[in-house]
Amino acid sequence: MGLRILNEALSKIVNAERRGFGKVELQPVSILMAKFLNIMKNRGYIKELEVLDIDRRGKIIVELNGRIKDCRALTYRQDIQVKDIEDYRLRTLPTRQWGYVVLTTSKGVMDHERALEKKAGGKVLGYFY
C-alpha cells in the first residue's frame, strides 16, 4: 500500500511541475514518502518540504523549484545488489549526469550514491531526474 501512495504523490508532483505550479499538497502520506521526498530535497530537486501531522491524517506541502523532469515509484520492489546498482542506474536514468535511484536498504532509505558509499544493496523504491 505504501508504494501506491508514493506513486500517486510523485505523479502529482510531476503534473504540478509541468503545469508550472509552485506548491503541491500531498495527501494521504506515509513515512516512506516523507523519506523519499527528503532525499529529493537534499539533492536540490525540491525547495522546501513541510510535513504536517504524519501520525494522523497528515499532509505534506512541497514547494517546487522547476527542476523535476520525471519521478516514479516502482509498483514492485526489485532486489538489487551493490555490484548491480550502477548498471541499473544506467538503464533507468536518461543520462549519467543527473538523476538518482532511491533504494531501501538495511541501513535506511538512501539514493544510489550513498548506497555505493556504504556498500549496501536493497530494494529499489523509485527514481527521479
Backbone as numpy.savetxt, mean C-alpha at the origin, in Angstrom:
# Nx Ny Nz CAx CAy CAz Cx Cy Cz
-11.09 -10.85 4.36 -11.90 -9.66 4.36 -11.05 -8.40 4.36
-9.89 -8.44 5.02 -9.04 -7.27 5.10 -8.51 -6.82 3.75
-8.24 -7.77 2.86 -7.71 -7.41 1.54 -8.79 -6.80 0.65
-10.03 -7.20 0.82 -11.11 -6.60 0.05 -11.28 -5.14 0.45
-11.21 -4.86 1.74 -11.31 -3.49 2.24 -10.13 -2.67 1.74
-8.93 -3.25 1.76 -7.74 -2.55 1.27 -7.85 -2.28 -0.22
-8.33 -3.24 -0.98 -8.47 -3.07 -2.43 -9.46 -1.96 -2.76
-10.57 -1.90 -2.06 -11.55 -0.84 -2.29 -10.98 0.53 -1.93
-10.24 0.60 -0.84 -9.65 1.88 -0.43 -8.62 2.37 -1.44
-7.79 1.46 -1.94 -6.77 1.87 -2.91 -7.41 2.29 -4.23
-8.49 1.65 -4.63 -9.15 2.08 -5.87 -9.82 3.44 -5.68
-10.32 3.75 -4.47 -10.85 5.09 -4.19 -9.76 6.14 -4.31
-8.57 5.81 -3.82 -7.45 6.75 -3.88 -7.05 7.01 -5.33
-6.95 5.97 -6.14 -6.58 6.13 -7.55 -7.63 6.94 -8.29
-8.91 6.68 -8.04 -9.97 7.43 -8.71 -9.94 8.89 -8.30
-9.69 9.18 -7.03 -9.61 10.57 -6.58 -8.41 11.28 -7.19
-7.29 10.58 -7.33 -6.11 11.16 -7.98 -6.41 11.52 -9.43
-7.08 10.64 -10.13 -7.39 10.88 -11.54 -8.36 12.03 -11.73
-9.24 12.23 -10.77 -10.20 13.34 -10.85 -9.65 14.64 -10.31
-8.48 14.59 -9.67 -7.84 15.80 -9.18 -8.29 16.25 -7.80
-8.87 15.34 -7.01 -9.29 15.70 -5.66 -8.09 15.84 -4.74
-8.22 16.62 -3.69 -7.14 16.82 -2.74 -7.18 15.89 -1.56
-8.39 15.43 -1.18 -8.54 14.55 -0.03 -9.49 13.41 -0.36
-9.29 12.31 0.35 -10.16 11.15 0.22 -10.49 10.66 1.63
-11.74 10.32 1.84 -12.16 9.75 3.12 -12.43 8.26 2.90
-11.73 7.43 3.64 -11.83 5.99 3.47 -12.57 5.38 4.65
-13.55 4.55 4.32 -14.32 3.89 5.34 -14.91 2.64 4.74
-14.94 1.50 5.28 -14.41 1.05 6.56 -12.89 0.95 6.53
-12.30 0.79 7.70 -10.85 0.77 7.81 -10.39 -0.52 8.49
-9.11 -0.79 8.35 -8.48 -1.89 9.06 -7.07 -1.47 9.44
-6.49 -2.18 10.35 -5.13 -1.88 10.79 -4.15 -2.13 9.65
-4.40 -3.17 8.86 -3.56 -3.47 7.71 -3.58 -2.33 6.70
-4.75 -1.73 6.48 -4.87 -0.60 5.57 -4.07 0.59 6.10
-4.15 0.84 7.39 -3.41 1.96 7.98 -1.91 1.76 7.81
-1.42 0.54 7.96 0.00 0.27 7.78 0.43 0.44 6.33
-0.41 -0.03 5.39 -0.12 0.12 3.96 -0.04 1.60 3.60
-1.01 2.39 4.05 -1.02 3.81 3.74 0.12 4.55 4.42
0.54 4.08 5.58 1.68 4.69 6.26 2.96 4.48 5.46
3.10 3.34 4.83 4.26 3.10 3.95 4.21 4.06 2.77
3.02 4.26 2.21 2.88 5.20 1.09 3.25 6.61 1.52
2.88 6.98 2.74 3.22 8.31 3.25 4.72 8.45 3.46
5.34 7.43 4.03 6.79 7.48 4.27 7.58 7.56 2.98
7.07 7.01 1.90 7.74 7.04 0.61 7.38 8.26 -0.22
6.50 9.14 0.30 6.19 10.40 -0.37 5.09 10.34 -1.40
4.28 9.30 -1.41 3.22 9.18 -2.39 1.92 9.83 -1.93
1.75 10.04 -0.64 0.63 10.82 -0.11 1.18 11.83 0.90
0.48 12.97 1.01 0.96 14.04 1.88 0.73 13.73 3.35
-0.52 13.53 3.70 -0.88 13.39 5.11 -1.88 12.26 5.28
-1.84 11.66 6.45 -2.69 10.53 6.77 -3.26 10.76 8.16
-4.57 10.81 8.28 -5.20 11.03 9.58 -6.13 9.86 9.87
-5.79 9.10 10.92 -6.57 7.93 11.31 -7.48 8.34 12.45
-8.77 8.18 12.26 -9.76 8.57 13.27 -10.46 7.33 13.82
-10.20 6.99 15.07 -10.91 5.94 15.81 -10.95 4.62 15.04
-9.79 4.00 14.89 -9.69 2.76 14.11 -10.36 1.58 14.81
-10.54 1.65 16.14 -11.13 0.53 16.87 -12.63 0.38 16.60
-13.31 1.49 16.48 -14.75 1.43 16.24 -15.04 1.51 14.74
-15.97 2.34 14.37 -16.35 2.47 12.97 -15.40 3.38 12.22
-14.32 3.71 12.68 -13.35 4.66 12.22 -13.31 5.03 10.75
-12.48 6.00 10.47 -12.25 6.42 9.09 -10.84 6.96 8.98
-10.34 6.98 7.78 -9.01 7.50 7.49 -9.19 8.59 6.44
-8.59 9.74 6.72 -8.60 10.85 5.77 -7.20 10.96 5.18
-7.12 10.84 3.86 -5.84 10.86 3.15 -5.76 12.14 2.33
-4.68 12.89 2.51 -4.44 14.08 1.70 -3.49 13.69 0.57
-3.92 13.91 -0.65 -3.18 13.46 -1.83 -2.24 14.55 -2.34
-1.18 14.14 -3.01 -0.27 15.12 -3.61 -0.10 14.93 -5.12
-0.90 14.09 -5.75 -0.88 13.95 -7.20 0.24 13.10 -7.75
0.79 12.21 -6.96 1.93 11.43 -7.40 1.58 9.98 -7.74
0.43 9.51 -7.33 0.06 8.10 -7.50 -0.48 7.87 -8.92
0.10 6.93 -9.62 -0.40 6.52 -10.93 -1.32 5.31 -10.79
-0.91 4.35 -9.98 -1.72 3.16 -9.77 -1.30 2.52 -8.46
-2.25 1.97 -7.75 -1.95 1.17 -6.56 -3.05 0.12 -6.43
-2.63 -1.08 -6.10 -3.57 -2.19 -6.02 -3.17 -3.13 -4.91
-4.18 -3.77 -4.35 -3.96 -4.84 -3.40 -4.29 -6.15 -4.10
-3.50 -7.15 -3.83 -3.77 -8.45 -4.43 -4.89 -9.12 -3.64
-5.83 -9.70 -4.33 -6.95 -10.35 -3.65 -6.57 -11.75 -3.16
-5.42 -12.20 -3.52 -4.89 -13.46 -3.02 -3.51 -13.16 -2.44
-3.16 -13.83 -1.40 -1.85 -13.59 -0.80 -0.84 -14.54 -1.41
0.11 -13.98 -2.09 1.11 -14.76 -2.79 2.39 -14.80 -1.96
2.86 -16.01 -1.66 4.11 -16.16 -0.92 5.28 -15.78 -1.80
6.28 -15.15 -1.18 7.47 -14.76 -1.93 8.69 -14.90 -1.02
9.74 -15.46 -1.56 10.98 -15.62 -0.81 11.88 -14.43 -1.08
12.89 -14.27 -0.24 13.79 -13.12 -0.35 14.48 -13.11 -1.72
14.88 -14.25 -2.21 15.60 -14.30 -3.49 14.70 -13.94 -4.68
13.38 -14.04 -4.51 12.44 -13.77 -5.60 11.83 -12.37 -5.56
12.15 -11.57 -4.56 11.54 -10.25 -4.42 11.88 -9.35 -5.60
13.14 -9.31 -5.99 13.57 -8.44 -7.08 12.92 -8.84 -8.41
12.84 -10.14 -8.68 12.18 -10.60 -9.90 10.70 -10.24 -9.91
10.05 -10.38 -8.77 8.63 -10.03 -8.68 8.43 -8.54 -8.90
9.30 -7.72 -8.34 9.21 -6.28 -8.50 9.36 -5.89 -9.97
10.31 -6.51 -10.66 10.52 -6.20 -12.07 9.33 -6.62 -12.93
8.66 -7.71 -12.57 7.49 -8.16 -13.33 6.27 -7.30 -13.05
6.13 -6.81 -11.82 4.91 -6.12 -11.42 4.95 -4.62 -11.73
6.04 -3.96 -11.41 6.12 -2.51 -11.55 6.55 -2.14 -12.97
6.12 -0.99 -13.48 6.40 -0.64 -14.87 7.84 -0.24 -15.14
8.56 0.21 -14.14 9.94 0.64 -14.35 10.76 0.38 -13.10
12.06 0.42 -13.24 12.95 0.20 -12.10 13.10 1.43 -11.22
12.69 2.59 -11.71 13.01 3.84 -11.04 12.04 4.20 -9.93
10.78 3.78 -10.00 9.86 4.15 -8.94 8.86 3.02 -8.72
8.20 3.09 -7.59 7.21 2.10 -7.22 7.72 1.15 -6.16
6.79 0.63 -5.40 7.13 -0.26 -4.29 6.13 -1.40 -4.22
6.62 -2.56 -3.84 5.80 -3.72 -3.54 5.73 -3.83 -2.03
4.53 -3.99 -1.48 4.35 -4.05 -0.03 4.15 -5.51 0.36
4.91 -5.92 1.38 4.88 -7.29 1.86 4.49 -7.32 3.33
3.87 -8.40 3.74 3.69 -8.66 5.15 4.61 -9.81 5.51
5.50 -9.57 6.45 6.50 -10.55 6.85 6.36 -10.85 8.32
7.20 -11.74 8.80 7.20 -12.03 10.23 7.75 -10.85 11.03
8.40 -9.92 10.36 8.96 -8.74 11.02 8.08 -7.51 10.84
6.88 -7.69 10.28 5.94 -6.59 10.11 5.63 -6.31 8.64
4.80 -5.29 8.42 4.44 -4.87 7.07 5.50 -3.88 6.59
6.07 -4.15 5.40 7.15 -3.29 4.90 7.19 -3.35 3.38
7.90 -2.39 2.79 8.06 -2.41 1.34 9.21 -3.33 0.96
9.40 -3.53 -0.34 10.37 -4.52 -0.80 11.81 -4.13 -0.46
12.11 -2.84 -0.40 13.48 -2.43 -0.08 13.85 -2.79 1.36
12.94 -2.51 2.30 13.21 -2.87 3.69 13.24 -4.38 3.88
12.40 -5.10 3.12 12.39 -6.55 3.22 13.72 -7.13 2.74
14.29 -6.54 1.69 15.61 -7.00 1.23 16.69 -6.67 2.24
16.59 -5.49 2.89 17.57 -5.13 3.91 17.52 -6.09 5.09
16.31 -6.43 5.52 16.14 -7.30 6.68 16.16 -8.78 6.32
16.28 -9.07 5.03 16.30 -10.45 4.53 15.07 -11.22 5.03
13.89 -10.63 4.74 12.63 -11.23 5.19 11.70 -11.41 4.00
11.29 -12.63 3.78 10.29 -12.92 2.77 8.91 -12.93 3.44
7.88 -13.08 2.64 6.55 -13.10 3.22 5.48 -13.20 2.16
4.37 -12.54 2.41 3.25 -12.55 1.48 3.07 -11.16 0.88
2.78 -11.11 -0.40 2.62 -9.84 -1.10 1.21 -9.31 -0.83
1.14 -8.07 -0.32 -0.15 -7.42 -0.09 -0.60 -6.65 -1.32
0.32 -5.90 -1.92 -0.02 -5.08 -3.07 1.17 -4.27 -3.53
0.89 -3.27 -4.35 1.97 -2.43 -4.87 1.41 -1.05 -5.16
2.31 -0.09 -5.30 1.94 1.26 -5.71 3.08 1.88 -6.47
2.73 2.77 -7.40 3.70 3.55 -8.15 3.04 4.79 -8.66
